[in-house]
Amino acid sequence: MCEVATREIPERSLLCVKRNVAGRDKAWAFGKEFIALLRHYQLPQIPGRAGAFFCIYWGDVSEDSDGPMEWCHPVPPNEAQAVAARCPELTLRAEPAHQEVFVNIGNGQIDGADWQVVSRSLEAWSERQPDMLPIDLGLRITYLASEAGQGTYQDFAVPFNRQPRG
């Protein structure tokens, strides 16, 4: 089982691109396209986890299903409108403050067996947290430069809200 943790995510302004893609190769190509846009526009950074770019899976992405997927980059709220105006390929939207439950997946590729371990870990955690319910902000993989400067740290996150016990 994987270690499961939670974190608070503040309200954010996001520059995004959303697309239906089917298959792993097209999903990878879409991610590379997004990273190229980030490099081209040299978007302002928000420090730390709240400023990390991420990919939202709004549905299954496989050879038989086309998602959609959405790539997002948080931008400082006071600069969001101006930055969005110079990035026509990206859409500006707001994301509300929320909590996320997450599992660190490191900096390498993970396969189907690894995803099963991540999924089982999150399911086991959620069974012990009856007051935590997933919210409709999409499943996500967050990418952040590692503290050691060695590649990118990734985690799989599920947004949730704490519900009062009844």
N, C-alpha and C positions, 0 to 999 in steps of 0.2 A: 504494500500500500504506500501511497505518496503522502507526504506531509501536506495538510490542508490548512490554510490561514485565511484571514479576512482583512480587508482594508477599506478605508473611506476614500471615495473619489469625489472631489468637489464638482460643483456645476462648472461646465466647460463650454467654450466655443470651439467647434471642430470644423476643419476643412476636410471634405470627404469626396470620395468617388465611389459610386455603387453600381454594380453590374452583375448580370446573370452570367455565370461561367460554369461549364460542365467539364469535369475531369481535372486531374492533378496538374497536368501540363499547362492548361489554360489558367488555372488558379495561380500557379507560379509565375506565368507570364504577366498576369494582372498585377501581382505584387511587385514585380520588377518594374513595371510601368509606373506604379505609384512611387516607388523609391526614386525613379528618374525624375518625376515631377518635383519631389521634395528637393532633390539636388539642384534642379534647374531654377526653382523659385527661391531657394535659400530662405525658407520660412523661419520666422522668429521662434525661439525655443522657450518652453516653460520648463524650469528645472525639475528633475526627479520623475517619479512614477506618473504623476498627473500630466506630465508633458510628453510621455512616451507615445509613439504612434502605435496603432493597433488595427487589427482586422476583425470585423464582426461577421460571423456566419449567421445569416438570417434564415438559412435552411441548409440542408445537406448538399455538399458539393462533391460529386462523384461522377463517374462515367454515365450514370443514369439520372442524375439530378443536377440542376444548375443554380443552386443556392437560393437567393443571391448572396454575394459577398460585398462588404463595404470596407474600404480602407479609410482610416481617419487619422488626422494629425491635429492635436490640440494647439490652439494659438491664443496669445494673450487677448482677453476680451476687449481691451481698449484699442487694440490694433486689428481686430478681426475684420471689420468692414473694409478697411483700406487694403489689407492683405488679400481678402477675397476678390476685390475689384481687379487686382492684377493677376489673378489665377483663374482664368475662365473655365478651365477643365474641372475645377473643384467647386463643390457646393458648400456654403456656410450653413451650419445648423448648430443649435444648442443641445447640450445633453444635461439632464438634471443631475444634481448631487445624488449619490447612491452608495451603497456598500457593494463590495464584490467578495466572493469566496474564490480562492485561486489555488492552483497547484503549479509549482515551479517545474518547467519542462526543460530547463537548461538552455544550451546553445546549439544543439544539433537537431537533426531530423528525427522525428519519432514516427514509428510505424503503427499498424493496426493493433498489435499486441500492447504497445505502450499506451495507446489511446484507451484501451480497455482498462488498464490499471488506473489511469487518470479518472476515467468515468466511474469505476467502482469506488475509488477513494472519495470522490465528491458525493456519490450516492450514500455511502456509509456515513459521511459527515452530516449530510442533510437529514438522514433518519434520526440522528441524535439532536437535531435542532428543529423541533416542530414549529417554532415561532419564526423561522426564516423561510420566506417564499421567493422563488425566482420571479423577476420582473421582466417585462418585454423590452429589454434593451439589447438583446442578442448575445449569443455566446461569443467569446472573443479570445484572441491571442494577442498579448501585449508584447512589444519589443522595446528593450531598453539596453543601451550600451552597458556592458558589464563594468563593475567597479574596478576590476583589474585591467580594464582596457583590452580584454581578450574577446573580441567578437560581441555577440548580442545575447543578452539574457532574455528568455521568453517564459511567459506563463500563460496558462489557460484559465480564464476567469468567467464566472457566471454572476451577473448583477442580481442583487436580491434586496428585499426590504424586510425588516423585522415587523412581524404582525403581533398585535397584542393577543395574549393567550385568553381564550374564551372559556 
